[in-house]
Amino acid sequence: MKIEADSNDITEHPHEDKPRPYLCTVCDKRFTTKSNLNVQKQIHTTGKLYSCSQCEKRFKTLDCLRHHMNVHSSRYKCTECGKCFQHNQALTVHRRSHSGEKPHKPYKCSLCNKSFSRSTDLQRHKRSVHSNRRPYDCRYCGKLFKSSDVLKRHVRIHTGAKPYSCRHCSECFTWPDQLKTHLLKSHNEGTWFTCHICEKKFTHSVSLKTHIRRHKGMKSYVCCECQKCFYTAGELKSHLSVHSD
């Protein structure tokens, strides 16, 4: 279990005569190493100080981290990608993503043809795809967002925070996807997802699924204004701007 120290722990003691070239632009504290500076930036950005040594997820309290570690100690492990689950039912649902088996999706969006396994997923889909309400604004540029989580990720662009660090080298990244790609390409850690049609490789299963939809011509995202169809939610979002003011 990997536990990162708080800001008081990583600030060098006054009597230590060491150069401190790394300046935090938020609080003006200086640090002897870049890794200590990155920890400080993480504190300012999310307040999540405790990181999992298995998957790099971060948590605000040690109790949350300990609870999360149960996932990695679980006996329910996917033989395809190594991902672990606390319950066999969750593993069964996950395996469908590799086999191509379609799960039962009783919750159907009334605005498009997409269906979901859980009602919470349907609600999230409506907020992100069909709703124009954006109650969260960035204090740096004024840009509006639909959720606080998306806003928090956006703020990293302004602060330059790179909370995701490689355990093999000194590289740090703004986004978890960047770290995963780095681990695959630079350290051969992780699992590539390969298209069975053209053998193109992807670092994420979602990217592979989107790619395969293009092979099959599956345009699942439908505009509620003009019924035009798209391959991804992102393409639909971009298109919706032509119908707005």
N, C-alpha and C positions, 0 to 999 in steps of 0.2 A: 504494500500500500504506500503510495507516494503522497506525502503531505507537504504542501508549500507553506512557508512561514508568512506571518502577517508583516505589515510595513515596519513595525518596530523591530522585528527580528532581522530584517534584511538591511536596515539602515546601519552603516558602519559606526562603531563607537568613536567618540571624539579623540581619544588618545591614540588611535591608530593612524599613523602617518602614511597613508596610502593614497595614490592618485585616484580621483573619482571623476572620470571623464564623461560618465553617462548621466545626463540631466533629464529629469522628468519634467516635461513642459506643463504639467497640471499643477504640481505642488512645489516645484523648484528644488526637490531633494536630489542629491547626487549619489551615484553608486559606482563601485569599483568594477563591476561586471555587467555585461549586457543582460545576462539572465536575471539578475536582481532587478534591473530596470524593467524587464518584461513582467516580472511578478507584480511590481508596483503599478504598472499600467493596467494589469488585470484587475487589481483591487479597485482602481478608479472606474474601470469600465463596467464590471459586473458584480464586484464584491464576492465572487466565487473563488475562494482561496485553496480549496482542497481538490486535487486532481487525481483521477484514477490512473494507475500505472498500466492498466490493461487496454483502455480504450480512449484515454485522454479527456473523458467527460469531466466537468468541474462542478463543484458543489459548494454551497455557502457554509455548511456546518460539517463537522467530522461525523456526526451521527448519520447525516444523509449519505456521506461517502461510504460508511460502513454498511448501510442498508443496500446501497447500490452494488457493493462487492459480492453480495449474495447471487447476483446475476451470473457472475463469472465462475462461481463455485458450483453452479447448478449442474445437475447430471443431464439436463436436456440441452444437448448441443447439436447444432446443425452440421451434418457431415459435409455439406457443400461449401460453406463459407466460414464455419467455425463460430458463428454467433451463438450465444447461450441464452437460455430462457429459464425462468423460475417454474413454469408450468408446461406440461406436455401439450396442452391445448394451444398455447401460444406458439410452440414449436411447429405444431401441425399446420397452423395458419401460415406461418413463415415459409414452410416448405413449398407451399403453393406458388410462391414467387419464383422458385427454381424450376418446378415441374410444368408451369404454365396452366395448371388446373385453376379454373375459375371458382373463387369462393362465393358463398351465398351472400348476395347483396340486396337485402330487402328495402333499403332506404334509397329511394330514387328522387333525384332533383326534379322539381316541377318546371324548371326553366331550361333544362337541357336533358340529354339522354344518359347522363352519367349516374351510376348507382354506387352505393357504399355499404360496407358491412356493418358500420356503426352509425348511430344517429349523430354523434359528435363530429364524425368525419363529414357528414352531410352539411352540418351547420358551418363547419370551417370552410367547406367548399363554397357555400353561398356567400360567406363574408368576403373571401378572397377573390372570387371570380365574378359574381353577379352584383355585389354591393358596391356602391360608390362612396359610402361613408368612411371618412378618414379622420378620426378624432385625435390622432397622435401627431404632433408636429415637432420637427427637429429644431433645437434651440440655436443651431449653427447656421442653417440655411433656410429654415422655414418650410421644408418639404413635408408633406403630410403622408401619414401611413395608417393602414387599417388595423394594425396591432402593435402593442408595446414591444413584443419580441422583435418584430421587423425593424422598429425604430432603433432598438438597442444595437442591432447588427449594423444598421446604417451609420450610426454615430462613430463606429470604428474608422470609417472613411475619413472623418474629420480629425479624430484624435491620433490616428496612426497606430492604434493598439493592435498588437499581434499576440493574442493570448494562447495560441496553439503552437507548442514547441515540440520539435523532434527529439526523441529520446536517444537518437544515435549521433546527432551532430548539433551544431549551434543554430540551425535554421529555425526561424519562427514564422508563423503565418497568421493572417487575419481571419481566414475561414477554415473550418474543419475539413472541407472538401479539398482545400489546397494541401493540407497536411497529409491526408490520405493518398492523394496523387503523388506527393513527394516520397512517401514511404514505399509506394509501389515502384516508382521509377528509379529512385536513388538507392533504396535499401532492399528491394525485392521482398518487401513485407506486405502481406495482404493477398487478396484474390482478384485476379482480372476477370472481367465478365466479357465473354466472347460471343459475337453474333454467329449463329449457326448457318446463316445464309451467305455472308461475305467474309466472315472471320475477323472482322474489325473488333478491336479490343477497347473496353471501357473500364474506368475505375469505379463506376457506380452502377448498380443494377437498374436504377431509374433511368439513367442515360441509355442503357441497353434496351430497355422496354420502349422508350421513345423512338429509338433508332429502328427497332423491329416494326413498330407501327407504320413507319414511313415505307418500309419494304412492302407491307401488306396493304398500304393505302388506307389505313384506319384513321379517320378523322373524327375523334370522339367528342370534340369540344365545339358546340354549336352556338352561334350568336343568336340571342333571343330577339334581336331587332330585325335581322335580315336572313336568318337561317343559314348563313355561310358557315362552313365547317373548317376546323383546324386540327392539327396534330397535337398541339400542346396548349396548356392553360396560358402560358406566356404569349403565344401567338394570338390567342383569343383576346387577352387583355390589351395587347397593342392595337388590335382591330377595333375594340370597343371605343377607342378614342375618336373614331370617325363619326360616331353617333352622339357624342357628348358635346357640350358647349365649351 
